[in-house]
Amino acid sequence: MIISEKKLENAQMELHIDVPENRVEIEYKSVFERIRNNARIDGYRKGKAPLELIERKFVDMADQEVAENILRSEYQEAVIEKNYTPISPPSFNFDRIKRGEGFSFTVVFETMPVIELGDYRGLKVNERTCKITEDDVKREIETLRERHANISKKEGDDARVEKGDMIRIGIKRIDNVEPERVEGLEFKEYNMIVGKSRSEYGFDGDVLGMKSGERKETKIKYPKDYEVRDLAGQTARYIIRVDEINRMDLPALDDEFAKDLGEYSSLDEMKNGIRAKLEKFVTEKAKSEAKGKLLREAVAKSGFDLPASMVRKEMGALFQRVQERTGYFSEDINEFAATLGLNVEEFSGSLRTEAESNIKSTLLLSKIAEKEELKVPEDKYREVVEGIAKRNNSSVEELERIISQNNSRESIESDLVMESALELIYENAKIDRAKPESLDEFIKSE
């Protein structure tokens, strides 16, 4: 057996294999003997027909079986000899097979993805920062009070919308439709607490003083840089309808309220706890953003050769998630895109881009973990298991039993190792921390 090899794109390998005539003859003899032992031919007992008759009668069948046997066996021997690890079924190509001649064929198969690791230490990144103020803490406390408020419906002809009321309203935009269509337009319903909008382009001021069932027309001029692209730079006209007005009686802001939340023993402890939670949130969010930037840069500095089958599999997983989010299921991506009004090429392209990005990120972190010999300490694994058990209201012992049954410890440890690899990139990065933003700015630009 003579083998020549050629590296193709997308982690594919092509082997050209020449099989000598004597090897082909051995396979023909074996195949014809098997056929004779099983063939039923008039005038002969099973297995006793002359071999010459068998060879004439079943030559086409033998050609096919001999080719299949040689392709399979020679391919297996070749990948073992060359120390390849195929990850997809092989694709064979040959002109013909004929008894009394040698046999040549090519086989193409996908191998494990290849990564050329680039720089991942000393990368530069800008990280956002945020300063939590007393006003931020107060707003969070007010939100907690609103969640625990006593809500009662305002009744009577004199019931009007006041600041602090919880109301249900209907809104429809009318400047972008023909006048005769305005009445037939449906209202979109919203719930709001009057005076709580952080945007100056809300409807809080318009609804003040309105009664339940009352309608009002209003207009809003939006700036050119407004975050909603369809409204940026436009002056929009709306009809507002108040459907329900509710009074919110907030609980007193005292130690008893703090205790009722179940986390704190006093008002001061609640304020400090809320500040700590906000600070933890912005710190972790900013760090996560920075890690994402660093990971993308490390991927860009590395080289990848990805098997097409791996990309297709990841695209399939992403497609399944999209279907779960939309609630519409279809095995055909073209039908799915058409039903949702999507451009199928753009949709498929976005799935491919995301799939390749996911695979590259995973491969990169795995390669770094291997190079740096990162391991998962037992106490870290236990901490994660305890956290999962707590979130699922389960005991650690029960969760450990499930992990053992599903053989999922390796998967958990793999995720932790990759987290460690990403943390290593971050710890070795040159981080430029930006000027602190307000909490509103921090969340808005999230």
Summary of the structure (lengths in Angstrom):
residues: 446
radius of gyration: 34.7
end to end distance: 61.0
largest distance: 110.1
contacts: 1187
relative contact order: 0.11
helix: 48%
strand: 19%
